[in-house]
Amino acid sequence: MGKKVSIIGSGFSALSAACYLAKEGHEVSIYEKNEAVGGRAAKLTKEGFTFDMGPSWYWMPDIFDKFFADFGRKTAEFYTLDKLSPAYKIFFSDDIITIGDSMDKICEEFERIEKGSSAELRKFIASAQENYDIAINKIVLRPGLSPLELVTKETVLKVDQFFKTISSTVRKKFKNPKLISTLEFPVLFLGAKPSNTPSFYNFMNFADFGLGTWHPRGGMYEIIVGMETLAKDLGVHIHTNNAVTKILVENGKTKGIICDGKEITSDVVLSGADYHHSETLLNKEHRQYTEAYWDKKTFAPSSLLFYIGFDKKLTNVEHHNLFFDTDFELHAEEIYDNPKWPTDPLFYANFPSITDSTMAPENCETGFFLVPIAPSLKDTPELRTAYLDIILNRFEKRTGQKIRNNIIFKESFCVNDFIDRYNSYKGNAYGMANTLTQTAFLRPNLKSNKVKNLFFTGQLTVPGPGVPPSLISGKLVSELITKEN
C-alpha cells in the first residue's frame, strides 16, 4: 500500500523522485518555497526576453531519454531538442577554438592547434567513452550506501584512474596549453579543480565531444515544465509559495513537516532542498552532520550571473562561449585554494537567441554571463558592477564589437541571492565537488541514519552535481523509499 510522501523543494532531483514515487503508488506532495517549480533551474522573463537563470548546458541526452522512457514517454512529447553546431567557442588571448558537432570536426581543430594531436584525442575519447558506459550504467545507479558498490569487474580494471587526476592524464597526452584547457573544462561541471578530480571522470569529455551539446527550444526551463506535467499526470500535488520551516520527528521517525505554520502529517519526508539547510529544519539531535563537517567539505563554486537584454544582434559569438583569455590556474586557485574575488576571471557567455528566436524580441539578443567564484564571498552591488565592467571590456575586445550602449536592461544574481532564494550553503551554485574523498559512499547519505523515513536527494548527495546526476539522484532515492515502505 502506498505511503504519504512530503517532498521539500522542486528542483530536478525532487521532481524526478516525485514522478518515480507516484508511479509506485505513493501519495506525493511537493512543497516549494518560491513562486514556481524548478529550484535552481528557474526562468526569468522580462520585456520579451527569456533567460534560464541556472543550468544552461544540455549534455547527456541519453539520461533525459531514459528518465522519460521509465514512464513510457518520449522526451519529444515534452520539448524539442536541437543539436548545436558548433557546440561552443573558446576565446583565448590569441586564438579561438571552435568545438564542432562531430569528432571529425573537433579532430580537425585539434590538428590546427597541435600537429598529431588528433590521434591522441581519438584514443582519449575512446577511453572516456568506456568510462562513461561504466559510470552511467553501473556506478551512478548505486545509492552510495557502501564502498563495495564501487567494486565491479569493470571498475577493478580502472582502479588506477581513481588515483590519477584529470589534469595529470591530459597533460601526459597533450602539450599545448589551449588544448589542455579545452579538455579540462568539462570537469568544471563536477565542481572541482581538474588537479583534484579523478582521471576516471574524463567520461565528461565523452559527454562533451561524443554526445554533443543540445538546446531545448524555449530554454532549459522547458525540461522543468515537461517534468511538472509528467508529475501532475502521475497524480503528484504541487504547492508553490509554500516554505517548509520544520521537519517533524516523533519516536525516532518522521511525522511530517510544518509548512507556512501548518502541520502536515506524512509517512515519509524527502528533501530535495539544500542538504545543509534541510538538516537545520531538524532538532540538533536528529542531524547527521555537524557544522564542522560541512565547513571542511570542498564545495563547488558559486557564481556571479548577469542577465542582459540587448537591442541588437551580436556578432562573432555562438550560443555558448567560454572566455579563457586569462590564467586558468590562477582563477582556480582563487576559487578553491585561496578564496577571494578573482584577479582576472575566466567567464562564460550564453546567447540562446542565436539558436532560438523565441528567447528574445526580433533583432535583439538574450545574454547570460557567468563568472565562477568561491562560495561565501562578500557580495555587494559595487563588486557586481565592477565585475560586469571587467567582463564587458574583455568581451568587447575579444569579439570586436561594442555592446554597452545596446543594453536595454540588466539583472544580476550572486552569493546573497543563492542563499536567499535557494537556502544554498555558503551561496554555492553547484553543490559539493566530486573529489576522490567526496565520491559515491563518501558523499552525504540519501537516507538519514538518525531518523527513520527521512531521505535526501540532489546535488549534495549521490551521484553529484549537474542536471543528469540530479535526475538519477531522484530515481535512486525513490527506489530506497519504495524498498523500505
N, C-alpha and C positions, 0 to 999 in steps of 0.2 A: 504493500500500500504506500502511495506517495506521501512525502513529508511536506510540511510547510517551510519554505526556504525564503529568508530575507537576504537580499544582496545589497551591499553598500557600494555605491558608485556604478557608473555605466560606461566605462571605457571598453576597449576591445576585449580584454580578458573577462570582464564582468558580463558583457553581452554574450560572449561565446559560452561561458558557463551556464548562463540563464537558458540559452537555447538547448544545450545538451540535457540539463536537468529537467526542463519542461517536457522534452521528448521522452524522458524516462518516467514521466507520470507525476513528477513533483509539482506542488503548487508554488509558483515562483513569483516573488515581487521584488522589483528593483527600486531603490531609493537613491535619488541623485540630488545633490545639494544645488547644482547650477540649473539654469533655465532650460537646458536641452541635454539630451544624452550625448555620449561621446568621450567624456573625460578630456584627456589632453588632445584628442583629435577633434577639437572644436572648429567651428566655422564662423568667420566674420564676413558679413555682407554690409557694404556701405557704398552709396551713390552708384550702384550698378556694378561694383567690383566685388568679386568673391575671393576670399583668402582661406586657405587651410591654415589654422593657427598653430597646429602642431605638426604631426608627420606629413611629409610631402613626397617621399620616395615610395614607389610601389615596386618592391622586389619580391622574389619567390612567389610568383603567381600560382605555383602548384599548391602552396599551403592554403591559399584562399579557395582554390577549386576544391581541395579535399574537405575544407570546412563545409561549404555549401552542399557538396555531394553526400556528406554524412546525414543530410536531411532530405535526400532525394531531389535536391535542387541544383541548378547551374548558376555559376557566377553571372552569366549573361542575362539571367532573369532579373537581376537587381541593378546592374550597371554595365556600361560599355567600356571596354579597355582598348587603348591604342598603344602600340609599341613605339617608343620614342626613337627617332632616327635623326641625328645621332642621340645617344643616350645622355651624354653630357660633355661639357668642355671644362678643361682645367687650364686656368691662366697662370703662367709663371712670369717672372720678371722679363724674360727674353724670348718667350715662345708660348704657343698654345697647343695643348694636346687635345685632340678630339677623339672621344671614345665612340666608335661606331656601333651599329646594331648587329654586328656579326663578328665571329672570331677572326675571319679573314681580314676584315677592315681594321680590327684592333691590331692584328699582327703587322699589317702594313704600316700602321702608325708607329708601332714599337721599332720596326726596322728603320724608319725615317730618323728616329732619335738615336738608336744604337744598333749598328750593323750586327746581325747574328742573334739579336735578342728574341726574335720571334720563335725560334726553335725552342729556346729555354721557356718562353711563355707558354707554348703549347703543352710542354711537359708539366709545368707548374699548374696549369689549369686542369690537366688530366688528373693530377694528384688531388687538387681541390674538389674535383667532381666526385672522386671516390669518397673523400671526407664528407662531402655534402650528403651523399647517399647514406653513409653510416650515421651521421648526425641527425638527419631528418627522419630516417626510417627506423633508427634504433635508439640512439641516446636521448633525444628530446622527448620521446614518447614515454619516458620513465619518470615517476613522480618525485625523484630526489629524496627517497627515504633511506637509502643505503648506498655505501660506496661500491657494493657488489654490482649495482646497476650499470656501472661503467665498464664492467668486465664482460666482454663478449669476445668471440673468436676474432672479430674484425678489429676491435679496439686494442687487443693484445698485440696485434701486428703493428699498431700505430702508436704504441705507448711512448716511444721517444719523442713523438710530436707534441706530447703534453708537457714536455720539459724543455723543449726548444721554444724560441719565440718567433712570432711572425717576422719581426724585424731582422733577426739573425738569418732566417731562411731566405727572405727576399734579398738581403744584401750579399748572400753567398752566390746567388744566381745572376743578379743584375748590378751593374756598376753605376749607371747613370742616375744621378740624384732625382731627376724628374720621374723616371720610371719607378724608382723606389717609392717616391711619394704617391704615385698613381696606384701602386699595388698595396701600399699600407693604408690608403684612405678607407676602403670598405670596413675595416675592423673598428674604425672610429664609431660605427653604429653599435658596437658592443660596449662602448663606453670606457675603454681603457687605452693606454698608450700601446702602440704596436710592440714596443720593447717589453711590455708586461703581459702580452696576450699570447697564449699557447699557439704554437705553429699549426695545430690541428684546425684552428679557426680560419685557416685560409679557405675553408668552404665558402666564406663570404665572397671571395674572389670569383668563385664559380657562379654564385648568385648574381654577381655583377656582370661578368663577361659572358657567362654561359647562358643564363636565363634572361638577361636583358632588363631594361628599365621601362616601366609601363606607366600609363596615366589613365585613371578612371575619369571619364568625361563628367565635368561638373566639379571635379576635385575629389580628394581623399575622403571628404565627408560623405560622399555617396555610398561608400562601403558601410559607414555607420548607419545611414538611412536604410540600406539593404538589410543589415543585421537587426535593426529595430523592427523592420517589417516582418522579418522571419520570426523574431521573438514573439511579437504580438500574434502572428498566425498560430504559434505553438501554445498560446494562452498565457504568456508572461504579462504581468501587470507592471506598468512603468509609472513611477511617480517622480516628476521633476520638481524643482524648488522645494525639496524635502531633505533637509540636512539631518543626518544621524548624529546624535550627541552622546549616546551611551550604548555599549553592548552589555546586556543584562546576563548575569550568571547566577545560578542557584544550584547548590549542592554539586559544584564542580562541572556544571553542564549549562550550555546556553539556554536562555529562557526567551530571548528576543532582543529587541532594540528599543531605544527611546528616540523618536523622530519628531522634531518640532514640538517637543513637550508631551507627545502621546506615546503611551507604551504599546508596542506591537509585539504580540507573542509569536514565536515561531520555534520549530523543532531544530532548525539549522540556521546558523548565521554565516554568511560568506562575505568577506570584504575584498572588493576589487579596488578599494581606495589605497592611498599610500600606506605601506605596511607599518611604518613607524607611527603614523597618525592613527591607524586602526588600533594599535595597541594602547594608545593613550585614551581610547574610549573604554578601556577596561580598568578595573581597580588594579593597583600595583601588584598585588599577589597573583593576579591572573595573567600577567605579562610574561612572555617567554624571554624577551631580550631587554637588557638594561640600556640606559643612555650611553654608558661606556662602550657597549657592544656596537651600537650604531655609529658612535663617533670614530671608532677605529676602522670602520669599513671604507673601502675605496668606492666613492660614488662617481657615477658618470657625470659629465659636465652639466652645468646649467647653460642657458643661452640668453643672449640679448637679441631680441627679434624686432624687426621693423616691418610693418605692413603699409605699403605705399601705393597710392593711385597716381599714375602718370597720364598726362593728357596727350601723349603721342606714343607711337610705336617705337620701340627701342631697336637698335641695330647691333650687329656683331656679337650677339649673345644667343644662347639656346634656352630651352625650357629650364634645364639645370646647369648651373655654372659654379665651379669651385675656384676661389682666388687663393692660390698657393704661391703668391709672388713675394712672400716674406719667409722668415725662418720657421719651418715646421717644428723643428726640435725645441726652439725657444718657446713657442706658443704652448706646446705640450707640457713643458716644464712648468709654465706659469698657470696651467690648469691643475696638474697633479702633484708636482714636487714642491713648488714654492708658490702657493695660491695667491694670485694678485690680478688686478686688471691687466690684460695683455699689453705688452710694449708695442707690438706691431702685429695685430691679429690676422690670422687667416679668416676668411669668411665665405659664406655660401649665398648665392643669389638665385632665386627661383622666379621664373616668369611664365606661369601656366597658360596665360592668354596667348602665348606664341603658338602653343599646340591647340588650345581650346578657346575658341572665340566667345563661348558663353561666360567666361570668367572675367570679362572686362567690357565696358561700353565700346562701341565702334571707334577704331583708330586710337584706342587707349591701351595701356598696359598695366597689368596687375603685378606688383613687385613685392617679393618676400625676401628679406635679408636676415641672415642668421650669423651671429658671432658666438662660437663656443667659449664659455668662460667657466672658471672654477665655481662650484656651488658656494653658497653662504657669503659671497662678496657683498660689500656695502653697495647698495643700489640707489642712485639718486638721479633726478631729472637732468642735472648738469652733466653727469657721466654719460647718460644715454645720448644727450645732444652731442657731446664731444666725440663719441664713437661713431655716431651717424656721419659726422663730418669726415672722420678718418676714412670710413669705408666708401663714402660717395666720392671723395677725392681720388681714391685708388681706382674705383670703378670707372670714373670718367677717363682717367689716364690710360687704363688697360684696354678699354673698349673704344676709345677715340670719339667720345660724344659727350655733349653737355646735357645734363638731365635735371639739375637743381631747379631751374625755373619752370620745369614741367611737372612739378609735384603739386597735385590737387589737394591731397591730404596725406598725413602720416600718423600712424599709431605705433606705440612700442609696447613690449612685453618683456619682463625680465624677472630677476630673482624674487622681488617682492610679490609679483603677480603669480608666479608659480606657487608660492606659499599661500597666498590669499585665495586663489581660485581652486587650486588642487590639493591643498594641505601637504605640499611636497616637502620632504625632509631636506632642510638647508636650501630649498629652492632648486633642487636638481631637476633636470629636464627628462632624463632617460633612465632613471632607476639606479641600480647597483651595477658596477662594472663587472664584466666577465673575465676576471683574472683567474689564474690557476687556483688560488685559495678561496675563490668565490664562485666555483663552478659546481653544478649539479647538487649533490647532497650537502655541499658546504654553503649553500645559499639558505636564507630564511625559509622555514618549512611551509608547505602548502597547508599543513594540518597543525593546529595548536597542540602542544604536548601538556598544556596546563588545563585546558577547558574542552570538555567533550562537545562534539558537534560544532566547533568553531573552526573555520577554514579561511584561507587567504589565497588570492590569485593576483597575477600581474607581474610587472617587470622587476620587482624587487625579490620575487621568488623564482622558481624554476619555470621555463628554461632560462629566462633572462630578458634583457632589453630588446625592444623592437616590436613592430606590429605583428609579423608572423609568429614570433615566440609567444606573444600575448594571446593570440588565438589558441595556440597549443596549451598554454597555461590554463585557460578556461576549460579545455577538454580534460586535462589531467585532473584538475580539482573536482570536476563533476563526476569523474569515474571513482575517485576516492569517496566522495559523499554517497554516491549510489551504492558502492560496495559496503559501506558501513551503515546504511539505512535501508 
